Amino acid sequence: MPELARLRALEERHAALEARIAEEDHRPRPDADQLSRLKREKLRLKEEMERLKAQPVH
């Protein structure tokens, strides 16, 4: 089940990005560009996870 392993890896990366976003957001002077990049990457991962979940199981 490579799809399941890929999904788990994506979920872990998504959670790590969420933590990095929260960390950056709570700094005294958050870097808006960095936050934007992290949020775009998090969204890209979420979309990929949704595609994997929607695929029929063979």
Rosetta silent file (secondary structure, phi, psi, omega in degrees, C-alpha in Angstrom):
SEQUENCE: MPELARLRALEERHAALEARIAEEDHRPRPDADQLSRLKREKLRLKEEMERLKAQPVH
SCORE:     score description
SCORE:     0.000 S_00000001
   1 L     0.000   72.141  178.711    0.000    0.000    0.000 S_00000001
   2 H   -63.279  -30.394  179.619    2.320    2.759   -1.167 S_00000001
   3 H   -62.650  -39.922 -179.811   -0.613    5.197   -1.264 S_00000001
   4 H   -66.646  -42.295  177.852   -1.189    4.761    2.466 S_00000001
   5 H   -63.403  -41.719  178.587    2.492    5.323    3.238 S_00000001
   6 H   -63.138  -42.622  179.095    2.498    8.405    1.001 S_00000001
   7 H   -61.606  -44.743  179.538   -0.625    9.723    2.734 S_00000001
   8 H   -62.442  -41.271  178.841    0.935    9.251    6.185 S_00000001
   9 H   -63.703  -41.810  178.306    4.105   11.044    5.071 S_00000001
  10 H   -64.124  -40.615  179.130    2.048   13.933    3.705 S_00000001
  11 H   -62.903  -39.205  179.122    0.054   14.143    6.933 S_00000001
  12 H   -66.325  -43.205  178.605    3.286   14.325    8.940 S_00000001
  13 H   -65.128  -38.589  178.825    4.691   17.075    6.710 S_00000001
  14 H   -62.254  -44.642  179.371    1.364   18.930    6.914 S_00000001
  15 H   -65.185  -39.333  178.683    1.441   18.809   10.719 S_00000001
  16 H   -64.459  -41.064  177.500    5.062   19.982   10.770 S_00000001
  17 H   -63.897  -40.248  178.707    4.174   22.913    8.521 S_00000001
  18 H   -60.024  -41.101  178.690    1.258   23.786   10.768 S_00000001
  19 H   -66.244  -41.116  179.105    3.640   23.910   13.733 S_00000001
  20 H   -65.709  -37.592  177.794    6.117   26.086   11.816 S_00000001
  21 H   -63.752  -45.876  179.768    3.311   28.442   10.802 S_00000001
  22 H   -62.579  -41.600  179.653    2.153   28.782   14.414 S_00000001
  23 H   -62.268  -47.703 -179.850    5.726   29.354   15.561 S_00000001
  24 H   -64.542  -40.633 -177.219    6.341   32.050   12.939 S_00000001
  25 H   -66.176  -26.397 -177.394    2.958   33.661   13.582 S_00000001
  26 L   -94.670    1.537  175.346    3.677   34.001   17.309 S_00000001
  27 L   -69.697  155.757  178.584    7.044   35.711   16.877 S_00000001
  28 L   -57.338  -37.855  178.619    7.138   39.396   17.816 S_00000001
  29 L  -131.867   82.475 -177.841    7.648   40.343   14.145 S_00000001
  30 L   -60.639  145.169  177.166    6.450   37.487   11.920 S_00000001
  31 L   -85.178  107.422 -176.105    7.927   37.267    8.436 S_00000001
  32 H   -61.638  -38.713  179.373    4.905   37.718    6.166 S_00000001
  33 H   -64.888  -43.684  178.986    6.713   36.262    3.135 S_00000001
  34 H   -63.814  -43.528  178.385    7.764   33.169    5.068 S_00000001
  35 H   -59.925  -42.361  179.839    4.228   32.725    6.435 S_00000001
  36 H   -62.701  -45.014  178.510    2.828   32.990    2.930 S_00000001
  37 H   -61.773  -45.178 -179.159    5.258   30.354    1.587 S_00000001
  38 H   -63.156  -41.793 -179.438    4.521   27.989    4.469 S_00000001
  39 H   -67.064  -38.582  176.749    0.756   28.387    4.039 S_00000001
  40 H   -63.833  -42.120  179.300    0.957   27.753    0.278 S_00000001
  41 H   -65.206  -41.015  178.556    2.996   24.602    0.875 S_00000001
  42 H   -61.864  -42.125  178.240    0.533   23.446    3.542 S_00000001
  43 H   -64.980  -41.069  178.658   -2.363   23.980    1.131 S_00000001
  44 H   -60.996  -42.533  178.283   -0.520   22.084   -1.625 S_00000001
  45 H   -64.722  -42.019  179.359   -0.009   19.148    0.743 S_00000001
  46 H   -60.824  -43.191  178.960   -3.657   19.229    1.803 S_00000001
  47 H   -63.760  -39.582  178.457   -4.785   19.138   -1.827 S_00000001
  48 H   -66.569  -38.880  177.370   -2.474   16.208   -2.539 S_00000001
  49 H   -62.720  -42.101  179.680   -3.807   14.343    0.514 S_00000001
  50 H   -63.219  -39.841  177.374   -7.374   14.922   -0.675 S_00000001
  51 H   -62.425  -43.670  178.997   -6.496   13.550   -4.132 S_00000001
  52 H   -62.654  -41.515 -179.096   -4.985   10.436   -2.584 S_00000001
  53 H   -67.018  -30.300 -177.430   -8.031    9.916   -0.365 S_00000001
  54 H   -82.013  -15.282 -179.282  -10.361   10.272   -3.359 S_00000001
  55 L   -68.056  139.109  176.279   -8.552    7.642   -5.440 S_00000001
  56 L   -68.353  144.761  179.653  -10.332    4.298   -5.652 S_00000001
  57 L   -81.507  131.660 -179.534   -8.610    1.454   -3.822 S_00000001
  58 L   -95.962    0.000    0.000   -7.355   -1.289   -6.144 S_00000001
